[in-house]
Amino acid sequence: MKEIAQKALSLLDLTTLNDNDTEEKVIDLCAKAHGDFGKTAAVCIWPRFVKTAKKALEGTGVRVATVVNFPHGGTDIEATVAETKQAIADGADEIDVVLPYKAFMNGDRETAKALLVATREACKGHVLKVIIESGVLAHASLITDATKLSIEIGADFVKTSTGKTPVSATLEAANAMLEAIRESGKPVGFKASGGVRTTEQAADYLTLADKIMGPKWATPKTFRFGASGLRDSLLASMGYGAAPAENKGY
């Protein structure tokens, strides 16, 4: 389990997206993203903290990710593009945008597509992750269709969830998304976000990715976990302290 934990840690987008986040909390999060144990792939924080995170992580190799039109997946293209451009100007390496899933579910896929296309253009040259909110889409066919749309517009990753709905990442959703990625033949990554809190859970997702995509596919360029509490469980599995009590956060 130690080897799996080490791998999972390198794939982690260490996340805080709470309403009461502060600069101090973000700086503390950034400090937890690297150390003797290694480093996470990224930290994921609100756009207003991008500059703070960029400064705190300078020279570490840990990337800065942020979210736009989050968490509700609104359809205001102008606002989302402006938010994206500002985040990039502030130093964000990666943009996690929410697919307008309510419009998508109501059959207005052109509006959903238009927002994603505009966001892709606004962050050209940077990593774009599309959050499809699989727990709300629920049905495998909708999850597959949303994944295919995200791939079509040039997403670098498709991501399960915002972590702000009752159902976040599930292995069933991951299966549908990974199958769609495999069938596309395109170099698109997968991110399991929300609800992954233990080394054992992380291992289940990595096993699924190995089965569908091949045993050497999951790297920081193709696979991520979006979580806050997962880090402590992984470190405990690696021999750095005791396993944490169950974490109810993102």
C-alpha positions as a Markdown table, in Angstrom:
| # | Residue | x | y | z |
|---|---|---|---|---|
| 1 | Met | 0.0 | 0.0 | 0.0 |
| 2 | Lys | 3.0 | 2.3 | 0.6 |
| 3 | Glu | 3.9 | 2.3 | -3.2 |
| 4 | Ile | 0.3 | 3.0 | -4.1 |
| 5 | Ala | 0.1 | 5.9 | -1.6 |
| 6 | Gln | 3.3 | 7.4 | -3.0 |
| 7 | Lys | 1.9 | 7.3 | -6.5 |
| 8 | Ala | -1.5 | 8.7 | -5.4 |
| 9 | Leu | 0.3 | 11.6 | -3.6 |
| 10 | Ser | 2.0 | 12.6 | -6.8 |
| 11 | Leu | -1.4 | 12.7 | -8.5 |
| 12 | Leu | -3.1 | 14.8 | -5.9 |
| 13 | Asp | -4.6 | 18.3 | -6.4 |
| 14 | Leu | -4.5 | 19.3 | -2.8 |
| 15 | Thr | -7.7 | 21.4 | -2.5 |
| 16 | Thr | -9.4 | 24.0 | -0.4 |
| 17 | Leu | -12.6 | 25.5 | -1.9 |
| 18 | Asn | -14.5 | 26.6 | 1.3 |
| 19 | Asp | -16.4 | 29.8 | 1.7 |
| 20 | Asn | -14.3 | 30.8 | 4.7 |
| 21 | Asp | -10.9 | 30.3 | 3.0 |
| 22 | Thr | -8.2 | 32.9 | 3.8 |
| 23 | Glu | -4.7 | 33.7 | 2.6 |
| 24 | Glu | -3.3 | 32.1 | 5.7 |
| 25 | Lys | -5.2 | 28.9 | 5.0 |
| 26 | Val | -4.0 | 28.9 | 1.4 |
| 27 | Ile | -0.4 | 29.5 | 2.5 |
| 28 | Asp | -0.7 | 26.6 | 5.0 |
| 29 | Leu | -2.2 | 24.4 | 2.3 |
| 30 | Cys | 0.7 | 25.2 | 0.0 |
| 31 | Ala | 3.2 | 24.2 | 2.7 |
| 32 | Lys | 1.5 | 20.8 | 2.9 |
| 33 | Ala | 1.9 | 20.3 | -0.8 |
| 34 | His | 5.6 | 19.5 | -0.6 |
| 35 | Gly | 8.1 | 18.1 | 1.9 |
| 36 | Asp | 10.3 | 15.2 | 2.7 |
| 37 | Phe | 7.5 | 12.9 | 1.5 |
| 38 | Gly | 7.6 | 14.4 | -2.0 |
| 39 | Lys | 5.1 | 16.7 | -3.6 |
| 40 | Thr | 1.6 | 16.8 | -4.9 |
| 41 | Ala | 0.7 | 17.6 | -8.5 |
| 42 | Ala | -1.0 | 20.9 | -7.7 |
| 43 | Val | -3.0 | 22.9 | -5.2 |
| 44 | Cys | -6.5 | 23.9 | -6.2 |
| 45 | Ile | -7.8 | 27.1 | -4.7 |
| 46 | Trp | -10.3 | 30.0 | -5.4 |
| 47 | Pro | -9.2 | 32.5 | -8.1 |
| 48 | Arg | -8.7 | 35.3 | -5.6 |
| 49 | Phe | -5.9 | 33.3 | -4.0 |
| 50 | Val | -3.9 | 32.4 | -7.1 |
| 51 | Lys | -1.3 | 35.1 | -6.6 |
| 52 | Thr | -0.8 | 34.0 | -3.0 |
| 53 | Ala | -0.4 | 30.3 | -4.0 |
| 54 | Lys | 1.9 | 31.1 | -6.9 |
| 55 | Lys | 4.2 | 33.0 | -4.6 |
| 56 | Ala | 4.1 | 30.3 | -1.8 |
| 57 | Leu | 4.9 | 27.5 | -4.3 |
| 58 | Glu | 7.7 | 29.2 | -6.2 |
| 59 | Gly | 10.5 | 26.8 | -7.0 |
| 60 | Thr | 8.6 | 23.7 | -5.7 |
| 61 | Gly | 7.3 | 22.4 | -9.0 |
| 62 | Val | 3.8 | 22.2 | -7.6 |
| 63 | Arg | 1.3 | 23.6 | -10.0 |
| 64 | Val | -1.5 | 26.2 | -9.2 |
| 65 | Ala | -5.0 | 25.2 | -10.2 |
| 66 | Thr | -8.1 | 27.3 | -9.8 |
| 67 | Val | -11.8 | 27.1 | -10.6 |
| 68 | Val | -14.1 | 29.2 | -12.8 |
| 69 | Asn | -18.0 | 29.4 | -12.9 |
| 70 | Phe | -17.7 | 27.3 | -9.8 |
| 71 | Pro | -19.6 | 25.5 | -8.3 |
| 72 | His | -22.9 | 26.1 | -10.1 |
| 73 | Gly | -21.8 | 25.8 | -13.7 |
| 74 | Gly | -23.5 | 29.0 | -14.9 |
| 75 | Thr | -23.8 | 29.9 | -18.6 |
| 76 | Asp | -22.4 | 33.5 | -18.4 |
| 77 | Ile | -19.7 | 33.2 | -21.0 |
| 78 | Glu | -18.4 | 36.7 | -20.7 |
| 79 | Ala | -18.0 | 36.4 | -16.9 |
| 80 | Thr | -16.3 | 33.0 | -17.1 |
| 81 | Val | -13.9 | 34.1 | -19.8 |
| 82 | Ala | -13.0 | 37.2 | -17.7 |
| 83 | Glu | -12.5 | 35.1 | -14.6 |
| 84 | Thr | -10.3 | 32.7 | -16.6 |
| 85 | Lys | -8.1 | 35.4 | -18.2 |
| 86 | Gln | -7.6 | 37.0 | -14.8 |
| 87 | Ala | -6.6 | 33.7 | -13.2 |
| 88 | Ile | -4.1 | 33.1 | -15.9 |
| 89 | Ala | -2.7 | 36.6 | -15.6 |
| 90 | Asp | -2.4 | 36.0 | -11.8 |
| 91 | Gly | -0.3 | 32.9 | -12.5 |
| 92 | Ala | -2.7 | 29.9 | -12.6 |
| 93 | Asp | -1.3 | 26.9 | -14.4 |
| 94 | Glu | -4.6 | 25.0 | -14.7 |
| 95 | Ile | -8.2 | 26.0 | -15.0 |
| 96 | Asp | -11.0 | 23.8 | -13.7 |
| 97 | Val | -14.3 | 24.9 | -15.4 |
| 98 | Val | -17.7 | 23.6 | -14.6 |
| 99 | Leu | -19.7 | 22.3 | -17.6 |
| 100 | Pro | -23.1 | 24.1 | -17.5 |
| 101 | Tyr | -24.6 | 20.8 | -16.5 |
| 102 | Lys | -28.1 | 22.0 | -15.9 |
| 103 | Ala | -28.3 | 23.4 | -19.4 |
| 104 | Phe | -26.8 | 20.2 | -20.7 |
| 105 | Met | -29.3 | 18.0 | -18.9 |
| 106 | Asn | -32.2 | 20.2 | -20.2 |
| 107 | Gly | -31.0 | 19.6 | -23.8 |
| 108 | Asp | -29.3 | 22.9 | -24.4 |
| 109 | Arg | -26.0 | 21.4 | -25.3 |
| 110 | Glu | -25.0 | 24.2 | -27.6 |
| 111 | Thr | -25.0 | 26.7 | -24.7 |
| 112 | Ala | -22.9 | 24.3 | -22.6 |
| 113 | Lys | -20.5 | 23.8 | -25.5 |
| 114 | Ala | -20.2 | 27.5 | -26.3 |
| 115 | Leu | -19.0 | 28.2 | -22.7 |
| 116 | Leu | -16.5 | 25.4 | -22.8 |
| 117 | Val | -15.1 | 26.5 | -26.2 |
| 118 | Ala | -14.7 | 30.1 | -25.0 |
| 119 | Thr | -13.0 | 29.0 | -21.8 |
| 120 | Arg | -10.7 | 26.7 | -23.8 |
| 121 | Glu | -9.7 | 29.7 | -26.0 |
| 122 | Ala | -9.2 | 32.0 | -23.0 |
| 123 | Cys | -6.7 | 29.6 | -21.4 |
| 124 | Lys | -4.9 | 28.4 | -24.5 |
| 125 | Gly | -1.5 | 27.0 | -23.6 |
| 126 | His | -2.7 | 26.1 | -20.1 |
| 127 | Val | -4.3 | 22.9 | -18.7 |
| 128 | Leu | -8.1 | 22.9 | -18.9 |
| 129 | Lys | -10.1 | 20.5 | -16.7 |
| 130 | Val | -13.9 | 20.2 | -17.4 |
| 131 | Ile | -16.0 | 19.3 | -14.3 |
| 132 | Ile | -19.0 | 17.4 | -15.6 |
| 133 | Glu | -20.7 | 17.0 | -12.2 |
| 134 | Ser | -21.3 | 13.3 | -12.7 |
| 135 | Gly | -23.2 | 12.9 | -9.4 |
| 136 | Val | -26.0 | 15.1 | -10.8 |
| 137 | Leu | -25.9 | 13.8 | -14.3 |
| 138 | Ala | -26.2 | 10.3 | -12.6 |
| 139 | His | -27.0 | 8.2 | -15.7 |
| 140 | Ala | -24.0 | 6.6 | -17.5 |
| 141 | Ser | -25.3 | 7.8 | -20.9 |
| 142 | Leu | -25.3 | 11.4 | -19.8 |
| 143 | Ile | -21.9 | 11.1 | -18.1 |
| 144 | Thr | -20.5 | 9.6 | -21.3 |
| 145 | Asp | -22.0 | 12.3 | -23.5 |
| 146 | Ala | -20.7 | 15.1 | -21.2 |
| 147 | Thr | -17.2 | 13.5 | -21.3 |
| 148 | Lys | -17.3 | 13.3 | -25.1 |
| 149 | Leu | -18.3 | 16.9 | -25.4 |
| 150 | Ser | -15.5 | 17.9 | -23.1 |
| 151 | Ile | -13.0 | 15.9 | -25.2 |
| 152 | Glu | -14.5 | 17.5 | -28.4 |
| 153 | Ile | -13.8 | 21.0 | -27.2 |
| 154 | Gly | -10.2 | 20.2 | -26.3 |
| 155 | Ala | -10.2 | 19.6 | -22.6 |
| 156 | Asp | -7.0 | 18.3 | -21.2 |
| 157 | Phe | -8.8 | 16.5 | -18.3 |
| 158 | Val | -12.4 | 15.6 | -17.5 |
| 159 | Lys | -13.2 | 15.8 | -13.8 |
| 160 | Thr | -16.0 | 14.1 | -12.0 |
| 161 | Ser | -17.3 | 16.7 | -9.5 |
| 162 | Thr | -17.2 | 20.0 | -7.8 |
| 163 | Gly | -17.4 | 18.3 | -4.4 |
| 164 | Lys | -20.3 | 20.6 | -3.6 |
| 165 | Thr | -23.2 | 18.2 | -4.4 |
| 166 | Pro | -24.5 | 15.2 | -2.4 |
| 167 | Val | -22.8 | 12.7 | -4.8 |
| 168 | Ser | -19.2 | 13.3 | -5.9 |
| 169 | Ala | -16.8 | 10.9 | -7.5 |
| 170 | Thr | -17.9 | 7.3 | -7.9 |
| 171 | Leu | -16.2 | 4.3 | -9.5 |
| 172 | Glu | -19.2 | 3.9 | -11.8 |
| 173 | Ala | -18.9 | 7.4 | -13.1 |
| 174 | Ala | -15.1 | 7.0 | -13.4 |
| 175 | Asn | -15.7 | 3.8 | -15.4 |
| 176 | Ala | -17.9 | 5.6 | -17.9 |
| 177 | Met | -15.5 | 8.6 | -18.2 |
| 178 | Leu | -12.4 | 6.5 | -18.7 |
| 179 | Glu | -14.1 | 4.3 | -21.3 |
| 180 | Ala | -15.1 | 7.5 | -23.2 |
| 181 | Ile | -11.5 | 8.7 | -23.0 |
| 182 | Arg | -10.1 | 5.4 | -24.2 |
| 183 | Glu | -12.6 | 5.2 | -27.1 |
| 184 | Ser | -11.7 | 8.8 | -28.2 |
| 185 | Gly | -8.0 | 7.8 | -28.7 |
| 186 | Lys | -7.1 | 11.3 | -27.5 |
| 187 | Pro | -4.6 | 12.3 | -24.8 |
| 188 | Val | -7.1 | 13.4 | -22.3 |
| 189 | Gly | -6.7 | 12.9 | -18.5 |
| 190 | Phe | -9.2 | 12.0 | -15.7 |
| 191 | Lys | -9.7 | 13.6 | -12.3 |
| 192 | Ala | -11.6 | 12.0 | -9.5 |
| 193 | Ser | -12.8 | 14.8 | -7.2 |
| 194 | Gly | -14.8 | 14.8 | -4.0 |
| 195 | Gly | -15.3 | 11.9 | -1.7 |
| 196 | Val | -11.9 | 10.2 | -2.1 |
| 197 | Arg | -10.5 | 10.3 | 1.4 |
| 198 | Thr | -8.5 | 7.1 | 2.0 |
| 199 | Thr | -5.5 | 5.3 | 0.4 |
| 200 | Glu | -7.8 | 2.3 | -0.2 |
| 201 | Gln | -10.3 | 4.4 | -2.1 |
| 202 | Ala | -7.5 | 6.0 | -4.2 |
| 203 | Ala | -6.2 | 2.5 | -4.9 |
| 204 | Asp | -9.6 | 1.5 | -6.3 |
| 205 | Tyr | -9.5 | 4.3 | -8.8 |
| 206 | Leu | -6.0 | 3.6 | -9.8 |
| 207 | Thr | -6.9 | -0.1 | -10.3 |
| 208 | Leu | -9.8 | 0.9 | -12.5 |
| 209 | Ala | -7.6 | 3.2 | -14.6 |
| 210 | Asp | -5.0 | 0.5 | -15.0 |
| 211 | Lys | -7.7 | -1.9 | -16.2 |
| 212 | Ile | -9.2 | 0.5 | -18.8 |
| 213 | Met | -6.2 | 2.6 | -19.9 |
| 214 | Gly | -3.2 | 0.4 | -19.1 |
| 215 | Pro | -0.9 | 0.1 | -16.1 |
| 216 | Lys | 1.5 | 2.9 | -17.1 |
| 217 | Trp | -1.2 | 5.4 | -18.1 |
| 218 | Ala | -1.8 | 7.2 | -14.8 |
| 219 | Thr | 0.7 | 10.0 | -14.3 |
| 220 | Pro | 0.3 | 13.6 | -13.2 |
| 221 | Lys | -0.3 | 14.5 | -16.9 |
| 222 | Thr | -3.2 | 12.1 | -17.2 |
| 223 | Phe | -4.7 | 11.4 | -13.7 |
| 224 | Arg | -5.5 | 13.5 | -10.7 |
| 225 | Phe | -7.3 | 13.2 | -7.4 |
| 226 | Gly | -9.0 | 16.4 | -6.1 |
| 227 | Ala | -9.2 | 16.2 | -2.4 |
| 228 | Ser | -8.2 | 17.8 | 0.9 |
| 229 | Gly | -8.4 | 15.0 | 3.4 |
| 230 | Leu | -6.7 | 12.3 | 1.2 |
| 231 | Arg | -3.2 | 13.7 | 1.8 |
| 232 | Asp | -3.2 | 12.6 | 5.5 |
| 233 | Ser | -4.3 | 9.1 | 4.7 |
| 234 | Leu | -1.7 | 8.8 | 2.0 |
| 235 | Leu | 1.1 | 10.0 | 4.3 |
| 236 | Ala | 0.0 | 7.6 | 7.0 |
| 237 | Ser | 0.3 | 4.8 | 4.5 |
| 238 | Met | 3.8 | 6.0 | 3.6 |
| 239 | Gly | 4.8 | 5.9 | 7.3 |
| 240 | Tyr | 4.4 | 9.6 | 8.1 |
| 241 | Gly | 2.1 | 9.5 | 11.2 |
| 242 | Ala | -1.1 | 7.9 | 12.1 |
| 243 | Ala | -4.1 | 7.6 | 9.8 |
| 244 | Pro | -6.6 | 10.5 | 10.3 |
| 245 | Ala | -10.1 | 10.4 | 11.6 |
| 246 | Glu | -12.7 | 10.4 | 8.8 |
| 247 | Asn | -12.6 | 13.7 | 7.0 |
| 248 | Lys | -16.0 | 15.1 | 6.0 |
| 249 | Gly | -14.6 | 17.9 | 3.9 |
| 250 | Tyr | -13.9 | 18.3 | 0.2 |
